[in-house]
């Protein structure tokens, strides 16, 4: 997506500014599968990929179910940012919880997009079928198809996946037509605990007009990953460069490096960390 490319550019700038020994160049990929396959095969050195895709690739699920590739060489460098999934709902739709979606008119985004795939998993844990909704649409944001249908009342709910604040989303709900609610209840807590690539997220109060309270929801965490074959010197340089530029990265977008990294957190992730990354963080936290 566009934000991962933006984040990749900022990370590359940090690396290039830190050392002349290496050159970093962001390469846009067609999709997450391409990023993972190129890391596995050695065509890429590092990549930004969300944890859900890493889980699916390792388990041969969803978009990876027909790929005969064993993603055994992937290793974690560090988490970089979270992308939450929220619901934009019309004020006149009488929706305040996830269960209120049943019988409503909703747009889940185009097929094969992250919001579409994630919402399918939410439907699975809730035991929902498409017929449980009055209307189940896959409208694209191209030419504002989704926003027009939302403002006209043809759909009452839009599944939103991405970074915040979002100027387009602010415009859609800013006039009082809509509001945001989180995707969070006991079944979603169980989904997060299932360790299949989901995490929780809190959108701070005041991020959007008339949002007076924090919103707890589900999110996908984007990780910087590499191959087990990447040498320790490269790993150390990349991580040193990122933390040297920590303030600049956070100024570029507050979501970057928002989560504090710890050795325990690195070693208890779904994806095994690169040994050089664990060694780096052990030394880094001793110096703080």
Secondary structure as the mmCIF struct_conf table of DSSP 4:
data_model
#
loop_
_struct_conf.conf_type_id
_struct_conf.id
_struct_conf.beg_label_comp_id
_struct_conf.beg_label_asym_id
_struct_conf.beg_label_seq_id
_struct_conf.end_label_comp_id
_struct_conf.end_label_asym_id
_struct_conf.end_label_seq_id
HELX_RH_AL_P HELX_RH_AL_P1 UNK A 2 UNK A 18
BEND BEND1 UNK A 20 UNK A 21
BEND BEND2 UNK A 30 UNK A 31
HELX_RH_AL_P HELX_RH_AL_P2 UNK A 32 UNK A 41
TURN_TY1_P TURN_TY1_P1 UNK A 42 UNK A 42
BEND BEND3 UNK A 43 UNK A 43
BEND BEND4 UNK A 45 UNK A 45
STRN STRN1 UNK A 46 UNK A 50
HELX_RH_AL_P HELX_RH_AL_P3 UNK A 51 UNK A 59
TURN_TY1_P TURN_TY1_P2 UNK A 60 UNK A 60
HELX_RH_3T_P HELX_RH_3T_P1 UNK A 62 UNK A 64
TURN_TY1_P TURN_TY1_P3 UNK A 65 UNK A 66
BEND BEND5 UNK A 73 UNK A 73
STRN STRN2 UNK A 74 UNK A 90
HELX_RH_3T_P HELX_RH_3T_P2 UNK A 91 UNK A 93
BEND BEND6 UNK A 97 UNK A 97
HELX_RH_3T_P HELX_RH_3T_P3 UNK A 98 UNK A 101
TURN_TY1_P TURN_TY1_P4 UNK A 102 UNK A 103
BEND BEND7 UNK A 104 UNK A 104
STRN STRN3 UNK A 105 UNK A 107
BEND BEND8 UNK A 110 UNK A 110
TURN_TY1_P TURN_TY1_P5 UNK A 111 UNK A 112
BEND BEND9 UNK A 113 UNK A 113
HELX_RH_AL_P HELX_RH_AL_P4 UNK A 114 UNK A 126
TURN_TY1_P TURN_TY1_P6 UNK A 127 UNK A 127
HELX_RH_3T_P HELX_RH_3T_P4 UNK A 130 UNK A 132
BEND BEND10 UNK A 133 UNK A 134
STRN STRN4 UNK A 135 UNK A 137
BEND BEND11 UNK A 141 UNK A 141
HELX_RH_3T_P HELX_RH_3T_P5 UNK A 142 UNK A 144
HELX_RH_AL_P HELX_RH_AL_P5 UNK A 145 UNK A 152
TURN_TY1_P TURN_TY1_P7 UNK A 153 UNK A 153
BEND BEND12 UNK A 154 UNK A 154
BEND BEND13 UNK A 156 UNK A 156
STRN STRN5 UNK A 157 UNK A 162
BEND BEND14 UNK A 164 UNK A 165
HELX_RH_AL_P HELX_RH_AL_P6 UNK A 167 UNK A 174
TURN_TY1_P TURN_TY1_P8 UNK A 175 UNK A 175
BEND BEND15 UNK A 176 UNK A 177
STRN STRN6 UNK A 178 UNK A 182
BEND BEND16 UNK A 185 UNK A 185
HELX_RH_AL_P HELX_RH_AL_P7 UNK A 186 UNK A 193
TURN_TY1_P TURN_TY1_P9 UNK A 194 UNK A 195
BEND BEND17 UNK A 196 UNK A 197
STRN STRN7 UNK A 199 UNK A 203
HELX_LH_PP_P HELX_LH_PP_P1 UNK A 204 UNK A 204
TURN_TY1_P TURN_TY1_P10 UNK A 205 UNK A 206
BEND BEND18 UNK A 207 UNK A 208
TURN_TY1_P TURN_TY1_P11 UNK A 209 UNK A 210
BEND BEND19 UNK A 213 UNK A 213
STRN STRN8 UNK A 215 UNK A 227
TURN_TY1_P TURN_TY1_P12 UNK A 228 UNK A 229
BEND BEND20 UNK A 230 UNK A 230
HELX_RH_AL_P HELX_RH_AL_P8 UNK A 232 UNK A 244
TURN_TY1_P TURN_TY1_P13 UNK A 245 UNK A 245
HELX_RH_AL_P HELX_RH_AL_P9 UNK A 246 UNK A 252
TURN_TY1_P TURN_TY1_P14 UNK A 254 UNK A 257
BEND BEND21 UNK A 259 UNK A 259
HELX_LH_PP_P HELX_LH_PP_P2 UNK A 260 UNK A 261
HELX_RH_AL_P HELX_RH_AL_P10 UNK A 263 UNK A 267
TURN_TY1_P TURN_TY1_P15 UNK A 268 UNK A 268
BEND BEND22 UNK A 269 UNK A 271
HELX_LH_PP_P HELX_LH_PP_P3 UNK A 272 UNK A 272
STRN STRN9 UNK A 273 UNK A 273
HELX_LH_PP_P HELX_LH_PP_P4 UNK A 274 UNK A 274
HELX_RH_AL_P HELX_RH_AL_P11 UNK A 275 UNK A 287
#
